[in-house]
Amino acid sequence: MSALAIRDLHVELGQGKRDRTEVVRGIDLDLVPGRIQGLAGESGSGKSMTAMAILGLLPAGGTVSGSILLGGDTELVGLRTTAYRKVRGGRIGMVFQDPSASLHPQITIGVQLADGMRAHLGLSKADARARAAELLALVRVPSPEEALTKYPHQFSGGQRQRIAIAIALACDPEILLADEPTTALDVTVQAGILHLLRDLATERDLAVLLVTHDLGVMSAVADDVAVMRGGLVVEAGSRRQVFTDPQHAYTRELLDAMPDAQDSLVDGGEGETR
């Protein structure tokens, strides 16, 4: 059973009738527990807007139609704002591209981790702090107890992204959305983050949507791949199927442009702590 089933999803942006643009044009997508669904495409293809539509975080004036069914029991399209707040961070976690922007610079890591758990799970301050340390250990941040007292600027880019992943996992979500989570990192650090996402999907039975323009990243970690262009999914299938026997000309173009070195992106990097 799908953890999240998207059917005939349309997303329009713009304020007035004449200025509206359809950026997602009727796509279907399924996120399955324990598997990483890759969503690839060039800038402007609609892949990030798909993730934002799932979270109900479209820009002002944006509209969504179709169906986004969470866990077989909650329709997200048309969901009231108050109900959506329980979904965001509760049943669905989100990891953004730049952890420097998603982490508050003036609040300690411990407080940023604990706040969501206290709001969604009703944990006491002490219990939330204890769970925060466990989460940092889970995502392999060194010296978790000490890390709780520090601020984002005291960590490297790779460590900040691991902390962002810990925050996304804080309330034990069913779904993890990762929007270009390795773009701002060098290749060695990317490998560690991808290993982590792979392990989390398998060990926690998480359904992961990995949004990226980088097919090297996709080839390293995704179980299934959907390729978007112009707001449409032009090809979808297992990673092996899409990468060894692409059916669409656009997919072949993307594969031809992929550096050979990216094919082994997750080889090594397991000990990355930068």
Buried (B, 14 or more C-beta within 10 A) or exposed (E): EBBBBBBEBBBBBBEEEEEBEBBBBBBBBBBBBBBBBBBBBBEEBBBBBBBBBBBBEBEEEBBBBBBBBBBEEBEBBEBEEEEBBBBBBBBBBBBBBBBBEBBEEEEBBBBBBBBBBBBBBEBEEEBBBBBBBEBBBBBBBEEBEEBBEBBBEEBEBBBBBBBBBBBBBBBBBBBBBBBBBBEBBEEBBBBBBBBBBBBBBEEBEBBBBBBBBBBBBBBBBBBBBBBBBBBBBBBBBEBEBBBEEBEBEBBEEBBEEBEEEBBEBBEEBEEBEE
